[in-house]
Amino acid sequence: MASSTMLLCEDFLPSRLADGNPPKFAPFSDSVSQANRWLHEHPEVAVLKCETIRAVASSHNGQDGNTHTMSYPAGKPKDVKRFSLRGLRIWYQKQPGQEKRHSEPPQITSIDVLPKEQDDMVESFPDVLAHLNAQIADYKGQQLLNIQTLAVPRDKKEMDSEETVLAIQTPTKLVHFLRAYLITSDGAELPPEVHVQDFIPHQVTAGKVSTFSTIFPAFESLSETFAKADKWIQANPNISLINVELSDLLLNEELSYCGSDTQKCFFSAKKPPFGWLKIVRIYYRTTKQGSTPDGKLVSLSFSPEVKEKKSLFCYAQYEELGDVLRKVQVKCEGLGGVYVGVQSIWTYPEWESGKDVFQPNTSLHIEPRLDGTELLPQLEIIHVSMVVQ
């Protein structure tokens, strides 16, 4: 039996509406509805955080998506799909003695705020945050769980944040938007005004773009960026953390692949390879006394190990979500901290080495896309942010 402090998760994928290539699936709100029905049946669940996840599309066991597989491509080549699904993952702990409900079940709400169109561009990130604050102020009796920065392609006439079918390859035009997760709670105060603080990895060496080759810049490690974030938290005792997340920032090709502006919501790239920089984003509110737990901000990454190497008939097989989650539970239980962020991150290996070597602590991740027919390996990593005394 899981202890009351053990970190657990439950996934909800959208329902299939019609066949096709790719099939048509229900919007993201369908996953939220499934989650709320599940919460009604499980009164022992105490929701910590929510996140929008990317699931490997699969026809295995009659399922359209497989959230347990943490690698792509996976299985036999003939079964690999070129799209993925966007669903909801609930991170939670169990409350002992709460098997029978004595009040109304909690309900999760998700709020999406897309930047408004402005000629050929879109609004900036501060504008989107202001719109979000205006919306969540209307949700009385609900507790703000966390906020997530997501992206939608801008190669369509209309941007749809509820779309749940994603191409495996990254589009050349992307727009960032914010998704907030709230949950009903007895005696909850008005949702707080949200503020954001970003921490960008320091660039160590410059990049170089030429006709025949591209040299990417080098950046400090993810742990070094988290150290800067922790220093800022310690220097601001009047803040209350909402959540900490890792967000992707597309490198600017025209500036020799330096980091783009975090205040922008629109990103475009003319050609691959694409460089993604992991930045640390802190969502917080200000209070007179502050309520962030005392301790140090700790960054933990958990990746699946190879179980079987790639063969002629099958792609490499990695540990599944349950295996990695057990590692998360053992490590986090030992630290005994407070969770301020949990998320799933898909990343690429250091492809220039010629090996499928994944480095969770690396800030820069390269999506080469050298050939449109090539299925480049990707791996899902569970990243946990905690405040530990």
C-alpha positions as a Python dict, from the first residue, in 0.01 Angstrom:
ca = {
    (1, 'M'): (0, 0, 0),
    (2, 'A'): (129, 346, -92),
    (3, 'S'): (221, 574, 195),
    (4, 'S'): (41, 908, 233),
    (5, 'T'): (350, 1100, 114),
    (6, 'M'): (432, 878, -185),
    (7, 'L'): (407, 1050, -522),
    (8, 'L'): (164, 879, -763),
    (9, 'C'): (13, 966, -1100),
    (10, 'E'): (-291, 885, -1313),
    (11, 'D'): (-326, 958, -1684),
    (12, 'F'): (-627, 1049, -1899),
    (13, 'L'): (-616, 1051, -2279),
    (14, 'P'): (-882, 1197, -2513),
    (15, 'S'): (-1146, 971, -2663),
    (16, 'R'): (-1130, 873, -3030),
    (17, 'L'): (-1408, 1037, -3232),
    (18, 'A'): (-1339, 914, -3586),
    (19, 'D'): (-1092, 704, -3783),
    (20, 'G'): (-837, 862, -4013),
    (21, 'N'): (-466, 924, -4057),
    (22, 'P'): (-429, 1056, -3801),
    (23, 'P'): (-763, 974, -3630),
    (24, 'K'): (-980, 1251, -3488),
    (25, 'F'): (-978, 1278, -3108),
    (26, 'A'): (-1182, 1472, -2856),
    (27, 'P'): (-1045, 1805, -2726),
    (28, 'F'): (-837, 1834, -2410),
    (29, 'S'): (-1148, 1911, -2203),
    (30, 'D'): (-1249, 1546, -2253),
    (31, 'S'): (-944, 1436, -2052),
    (32, 'V'): (-1037, 1682, -1776),
    (33, 'S'): (-1390, 1537, -1762),
    (34, 'Q'): (-1249, 1184, -1734),
    (35, 'A'): (-1022, 1297, -1451),
    (36, 'N'): (-1313, 1452, -1260),
    (37, 'R'): (-1514, 1130, -1286),
    (38, 'W'): (-1211, 940, -1155),
    (39, 'L'): (-1173, 1181, -862),
    (40, 'H'): (-1539, 1123, -774),
    (41, 'E'): (-1461, 750, -743),
    (42, 'H'): (-1138, 798, -543),
    (43, 'P'): (-1198, 1016, -235),
    (44, 'E'): (-859, 916, -93),
    (45, 'V'): (-676, 1119, -361),
    (46, 'A'): (-514, 1452, -275),
    (47, 'V'): (-418, 1627, -600),
    (48, 'L'): (-78, 1798, -595),
    (49, 'K'): (-18, 1911, -953),
    (50, 'C'): (-159, 1860, -1301),
    (51, 'E'): (20, 1861, -1632),
    (52, 'T'): (-52, 1822, -2000),
    (53, 'I'): (148, 1527, -2128),
    (54, 'R'): (249, 1391, -2465),
    (55, 'A'): (164, 1024, -2509),
    (56, 'V'): (307, 791, -2770),
    (57, 'A'): (38, 699, -3024),
    (58, 'S'): (-14, 323, -3021),
    (59, 'S'): (-251, 50, -3136),
    (60, 'H'): (-132, -183, -2861),
    (61, 'N'): (-406, -369, -2671),
    (62, 'G'): (-676, -165, -2843),
    (63, 'Q'): (-546, 161, -2693),
    (64, 'D'): (-485, 471, -2905),
    (65, 'G'): (-216, 609, -2678),
    (66, 'N'): (36, 464, -2439),
    (67, 'T'): (151, 679, -2148),
    (68, 'H'): (363, 399, -2002),
    (69, 'T'): (609, 397, -2293),
    (70, 'M'): (883, 654, -2233),
    (71, 'S'): (1068, 632, -2565),
    (72, 'Y'): (1001, 711, -2929),
    (73, 'P'): (1012, 532, -3166),
    (74, 'A'): (915, 218, -2976),
    (75, 'G'): (820, -138, -3068),
    (76, 'K'): (826, -274, -3421),
    (77, 'P'): (885, -28, -3708),
    (78, 'K'): (553, -114, -3874),
    (79, 'D'): (361, -11, -3560),
    (80, 'V'): (521, 333, -3515),
    (81, 'K'): (290, 631, -3564),
    (82, 'R'): (403, 976, -3674),
    (83, 'F'): (177, 1160, -3433),
    (84, 'S'): (130, 1177, -3058),
    (85, 'L'): (-159, 1256, -2825),
    (86, 'R'): (-193, 1530, -2568),
    (87, 'G'): (-358, 1423, -2244),
    (88, 'L'): (-382, 1504, -1874),
    (89, 'R'): (-167, 1362, -1594),
    (90, 'I'): (-262, 1408, -1229),
    (91, 'W'): (16, 1390, -970),
    (92, 'Y'): (-124, 1305, -629),
    (93, 'Q'): (-78, 1152, -285),
    (94, 'K'): (-318, 932, -90),
    (95, 'Q'): (-496, 1053, 221),
    (96, 'P'): (-525, 770, 473),
    (97, 'G'): (-870, 721, 622),
    (98, 'Q'): (-1046, 907, 339),
    (99, 'E'): (-1184, 603, 153),
    (100, 'K'): (-1539, 729, 218),
    (101, 'R'): (-1624, 1079, 106),
    (102, 'H'): (-1806, 1312, 342),
    (103, 'S'): (-1827, 1612, 109),
    (104, 'E'): (-1854, 1699, -259),
    (105, 'P'): (-1569, 1552, -468),
    (106, 'P'): (-1307, 1801, -587),
    (107, 'Q'): (-1329, 1907, -950),
    (108, 'I'): (-1042, 2016, -1172),
    (109, 'T'): (-1072, 2308, -1411),
    (110, 'S'): (-823, 2401, -1683),
    (111, 'I'): (-801, 2753, -1825),
    (112, 'D'): (-621, 2827, -2151),
    (113, 'V'): (-502, 3175, -2248),
    (114, 'L'): (-368, 3218, -2600),
    (115, 'P'): (-195, 3540, -2710),
    (116, 'K'): (-415, 3756, -2930),
    (117, 'E'): (-319, 3811, -3293),
    (118, 'Q'): (-143, 4139, -3373),
    (119, 'D'): (-90, 4164, -3750),
    (120, 'D'): (182, 3911, -3831),
    (121, 'M'): (276, 3868, -3464),
    (122, 'V'): (99, 3788, -3138),
    (123, 'E'): (82, 3947, -2794),
    (124, 'S'): (377, 3920, -2558),
    (125, 'F'): (404, 3690, -2257),
    (126, 'P'): (324, 3969, -2002),
    (127, 'D'): (-1, 4034, -2194),
    (128, 'V'): (-98, 3666, -2175),
    (129, 'L'): (-18, 3656, -1802),
    (130, 'A'): (-237, 3963, -1746),
    (131, 'H'): (-526, 3794, -1929),
    (132, 'L'): (-478, 3481, -1717),
    (133, 'N'): (-488, 3679, -1393),
    (134, 'A'): (-810, 3846, -1506),
    (135, 'Q'): (-970, 3508, -1575),
    (136, 'I'): (-868, 3318, -1262),
    (137, 'A'): (-994, 3605, -1045),
    (138, 'D'): (-1346, 3488, -1130),
    (139, 'Y'): (-1292, 3136, -994),
    (140, 'K'): (-1402, 3177, -633),
    (141, 'G'): (-1382, 2869, -414),
    (142, 'Q'): (-1105, 2718, -623),
    (143, 'Q'): (-739, 2667, -543),
    (144, 'L'): (-476, 2734, -808),
    (145, 'L'): (-269, 2415, -840),
    (146, 'N'): (-13, 2515, -1102),
    (147, 'I'): (45, 2676, -1439),
    (148, 'Q'): (206, 2526, -1749),
    (149, 'T'): (361, 2687, -2056),
    (150, 'L'): (257, 2499, -2370),
    (151, 'A'): (289, 2548, -2745),
    (152, 'V'): (59, 2519, -3046),
    (153, 'P'): (155, 2534, -3415),
    (154, 'R'): (85, 2859, -3596),
    (155, 'D'): (73, 2706, -3942),
    (156, 'K'): (-308, 2685, -3935),
    (157, 'K'): (-572, 2953, -3983),
    (158, 'E'): (-677, 2932, -3619),
    (159, 'M'): (-474, 2837, -3315),
    (160, 'D'): (-647, 2571, -3107),
    (161, 'S'): (-513, 2510, -2757),
    (162, 'E'): (-762, 2222, -2712),
    (163, 'E'): (-612, 2022, -3001),
    (164, 'T'): (-491, 1681, -2880),
    (165, 'V'): (-325, 1537, -3194),
    (166, 'L'): (34, 1653, -3239),
    (167, 'A'): (287, 1587, -3513),
    (168, 'I'): (605, 1421, -3390),
    (169, 'Q'): (821, 1672, -3572),
    (170, 'T'): (819, 2029, -3443),
    (171, 'P'): (652, 2281, -3677),
    (172, 'T'): (858, 2578, -3795),
    (173, 'K'): (615, 2825, -3635),
    (174, 'L'): (506, 2797, -3271),
    (175, 'V'): (303, 3004, -3028),
    (176, 'H'): (333, 2971, -2651),
    (177, 'F'): (23, 2990, -2434),
    (178, 'L'): (-57, 2939, -2064),
    (179, 'R'): (-272, 2666, -1915),
    (180, 'A'): (-375, 2701, -1549),
    (181, 'Y'): (-513, 2414, -1338),
    (182, 'L'): (-751, 2485, -1052),
    (183, 'I'): (-936, 2255, -812),
    (184, 'T'): (-1242, 2316, -597),
    (185, 'S'): (-1156, 2345, -230),
    (186, 'D'): (-1367, 2420, 78),
    (187, 'G'): (-1276, 2757, 222),
    (188, 'A'): (-1040, 2842, -64),
    (189, 'E'): (-945, 3207, -92),
    (190, 'L'): (-964, 3399, -418),
    (191, 'P'): (-699, 3272, -659),
    (192, 'P'): (-386, 3487, -618),
    (193, 'E'): (-242, 3726, -873),
    (194, 'V'): (31, 3534, -1048),
    (195, 'H'): (380, 3665, -1113),
    (196, 'V'): (658, 3499, -1312),
    (197, 'Q'): (1036, 3497, -1280),
    (198, 'D'): (1254, 3332, -1546),
    (199, 'F'): (1608, 3202, -1510),
    (200, 'I'): (1803, 3145, -1831),
    (201, 'P'): (2118, 2930, -1852),
    (202, 'H'): (2426, 3146, -1902),
    (203, 'Q'): (2587, 3111, -2244),
    (204, 'V'): (2943, 2984, -2206),
    (205, 'T'): (3061, 2982, -2570),
    (206, 'A'): (2921, 3142, -2885),
    (207, 'G'): (2761, 2959, -3173),
    (208, 'K'): (2844, 2992, -3541),
    (209, 'V'): (2626, 2959, -3849),
    (210, 'S'): (2783, 2897, -4191),
    (211, 'T'): (2672, 2762, -4527),
    (212, 'F'): (2807, 2414, -4463),
    (213, 'S'): (2781, 2366, -4088),
    (214, 'T'): (2627, 2489, -3766),
    (215, 'I'): (2808, 2509, -3436),
    (216, 'F'): (2574, 2545, -3142),
    (217, 'P'): (2671, 2755, -2839),
    (218, 'A'): (2739, 2596, -2502),
    (219, 'F'): (2534, 2682, -2194),
    (220, 'E'): (2570, 2621, -1823),
    (221, 'S'): (2400, 2309, -1685),
    (222, 'L'): (2044, 2287, -1563),
    (223, 'S'): (2159, 2244, -1203),
    (224, 'E'): (2352, 2573, -1225),
    (225, 'T'): (2038, 2751, -1346),
    (226, 'F'): (1839, 2602, -1057),
    (227, 'A'): (2107, 2731, -819),
    (228, 'K'): (2038, 3085, -945),
    (229, 'A'): (1665, 3029, -896),
    (230, 'D'): (1721, 2906, -540),
    (231, 'K'): (1936, 3211, -461),
    (232, 'W'): (1654, 3437, -581),
    (233, 'I'): (1396, 3252, -368),
    (234, 'Q'): (1613, 3288, -58),
    (235, 'A'): (1649, 3662, -125),
    (236, 'N'): (1272, 3711, -155),
    (237, 'P'): (1105, 3578, 164),
    (238, 'N'): (776, 3754, 84),
    (239, 'I'): (690, 3524, -207),
    (240, 'S'): (475, 3214, -209),
    (241, 'L'): (562, 2956, -474),
    (242, 'I'): (282, 2830, -695),
    (243, 'N'): (499, 2601, -904),
    (244, 'V'): (836, 2566, -1074),
    (245, 'E'): (858, 2440, -1432),
    (246, 'L'): (1110, 2381, -1706),
    (247, 'S'): (1007, 2565, -2021),
    (248, 'D'): (1146, 2539, -2375),
    (249, 'L'): (1298, 2842, -2544),
    (250, 'L'): (1377, 2813, -2914),
    (251, 'L'): (1723, 2941, -3003),
    (252, 'N'): (1742, 3228, -3250),
    (253, 'E'): (1905, 3118, -3576),
    (254, 'E'): (1964, 3474, -3694),
    (255, 'L'): (2163, 3553, -3378),
    (256, 'S'): (2398, 3254, -3407),
    (257, 'Y'): (2160, 3044, -3201),
    (258, 'C'): (2158, 3262, -2892),
    (259, 'G'): (1859, 3236, -2660),
    (260, 'S'): (1536, 3399, -2777),
    (261, 'D'): (1341, 3656, -2576),
    (262, 'T'): (1140, 3492, -2296),
    (263, 'Q'): (881, 3771, -2325),
    (264, 'K'): (789, 3661, -2677),
    (265, 'C'): (514, 3409, -2745),
    (266, 'F'): (581, 3358, -3117),
    (267, 'F'): (879, 3155, -3233),
    (268, 'S'): (984, 3058, -3584),
    (269, 'A'): (1272, 2870, -3740),
    (270, 'K'): (1356, 2862, -4110),
    (271, 'K'): (1529, 2527, -4117),
    (272, 'P'): (1662, 2253, -3888),
    (273, 'P'): (1851, 2181, -3675),
    (274, 'F'): (1643, 2334, -3398),
    (275, 'G'): (1799, 2421, -3064),
    (276, 'W'): (1586, 2416, -2750),
    (277, 'L'): (1707, 2583, -2433),
    (278, 'K'): (1561, 2469, -2100),
    (279, 'I'): (1482, 2766, -1878),
    (280, 'V'): (1360, 2759, -1518),
    (281, 'R'): (1027, 2941, -1481),
    (282, 'I'): (886, 3022, -1137),
    (283, 'Y'): (518, 3109, -1089),
    (284, 'Y'): (457, 3283, -758),
    (285, 'R'): (242, 3528, -567),
    (286, 'T'): (350, 3794, -320),
    (287, 'T'): (235, 3799, 43),
    (288, 'K'): (322, 4003, 349),
    (289, 'Q'): (476, 3709, 529),
    (290, 'G'): (535, 3461, 246),
    (291, 'S'): (450, 3094, 266),
    (292, 'T'): (723, 2918, 69),
    (293, 'P'): (864, 2630, 278),
    (294, 'D'): (1207, 2688, 431),
    (295, 'G'): (1482, 2501, 254),
    (296, 'K'): (1675, 2471, -68),
    (297, 'L'): (1526, 2435, -417),
    (298, 'V'): (1636, 2095, -546),
    (299, 'S'): (1617, 1975, -906),
    (300, 'L'): (1584, 1600, -974),
    (301, 'S'): (1567, 1421, -1310),
    (302, 'F'): (1472, 1057, -1365),
    (303, 'S'): (1516, 884, -1700),
    (304, 'P'): (1443, 526, -1812),
    (305, 'E'): (1732, 285, -1864),
    (306, 'V'): (1777, 71, -2174),
    (307, 'K'): (1636, -281, -2130),
    (308, 'E'): (1707, -412, -2481),
    (309, 'K'): (1922, -249, -2746),
    (310, 'K'): (1790, -168, -3091),
    (311, 'S'): (1775, -464, -3333),
    (312, 'L'): (1690, -508, -3698),
    (313, 'F'): (1327, -585, -3616),
    (314, 'C'): (1261, -369, -3309),
    (315, 'Y'): (1359, -31, -3170),
    (316, 'A'): (1544, -8, -2841),
    (317, 'Q'): (1328, -91, -2538),
    (318, 'Y'): (1348, 126, -2228),
    (319, 'E'): (1204, 102, -1879),
    (320, 'E'): (839, 203, -1858),
    (321, 'L'): (673, 474, -1650),
    (322, 'G'): (609, 241, -1353),
    (323, 'D'): (981, 156, -1329),
    (324, 'V'): (1087, 522, -1336),
    (325, 'L'): (813, 626, -1095),
    (326, 'R'): (950, 381, -837),
    (327, 'K'): (1288, 557, -863),
    (328, 'V'): (1114, 891, -811),
    (329, 'Q'): (932, 759, -504),
    (330, 'V'): (1244, 614, -340),
    (331, 'K'): (1453, 929, -393),
    (332, 'C'): (1185, 1182, -300),
    (333, 'E'): (1068, 986, 4),
    (334, 'G'): (1428, 988, 128),
    (335, 'L'): (1458, 1366, 87),
    (336, 'G'): (1125, 1439, 252),
    (337, 'G'): (1078, 1778, 84),
    (338, 'V'): (778, 1969, -48),
    (339, 'Y'): (687, 1924, -415),
    (340, 'V'): (681, 2253, -607),
    (341, 'G'): (693, 2107, -956),
    (342, 'V'): (653, 1771, -1132),
    (343, 'Q'): (655, 1735, -1509),
    (344, 'S'): (732, 1502, -1797),
    (345, 'I'): (985, 1624, -2056),
    (346, 'W'): (1061, 1468, -2394),
    (347, 'T'): (1416, 1525, -2505),
    (348, 'Y'): (1669, 1427, -2771),
    (349, 'P'): (2007, 1261, -2723),
    (350, 'E'): (2342, 1421, -2793),
    (351, 'W'): (2307, 1320, -3156),
    (352, 'E'): (2649, 1453, -3268),
    (353, 'S'): (2813, 1173, -3067),
    (354, 'G'): (2643, 912, -3286),
    (355, 'K'): (2503, 741, -2977),
    (356, 'D'): (2167, 755, -2803),
    (357, 'V'): (2316, 933, -2503),
    (358, 'F'): (2062, 1135, -2304),
    (359, 'Q'): (2182, 1403, -2061),
    (360, 'P'): (1902, 1518, -1826),
    (361, 'N'): (2121, 1792, -1674),
    (362, 'T'): (2201, 1951, -2011),
    (363, 'S'): (2030, 2284, -2078),
    (364, 'L'): (2052, 2268, -2457),
    (365, 'H'): (1875, 1997, -2655),
    (366, 'I'): (1906, 1966, -3032),
    (367, 'E'): (1633, 1849, -3267),
    (368, 'P'): (1832, 1782, -3585),
    (369, 'R'): (1560, 1662, -3824),
    (370, 'L'): (1821, 1590, -4091),
    (371, 'D'): (1588, 1376, -4299),
    (372, 'G'): (1208, 1392, -4302),
    (373, 'T'): (1186, 1012, -4310),
    (374, 'E'): (1420, 953, -4019),
    (375, 'L'): (1271, 865, -3680),
    (376, 'L'): (1508, 1027, -3434),
    (377, 'P'): (1514, 883, -3083),
    (378, 'Q'): (1339, 1072, -2807),
    (379, 'L'): (1312, 992, -2439),
    (380, 'E'): (1071, 1100, -2166),
    (381, 'I'): (1227, 1226, -1846),
    (382, 'I'): (1042, 1290, -1518),
    (383, 'H'): (1161, 1612, -1360),
    (384, 'V'): (1083, 1694, -997),
    (385, 'S'): (1139, 2026, -819),
    (386, 'M'): (1133, 2018, -440),
    (387, 'V'): (1208, 2246, -150),
    (388, 'V'): (1419, 2043, 93),
    (389, 'Q'): (1534, 2147, 440),
}
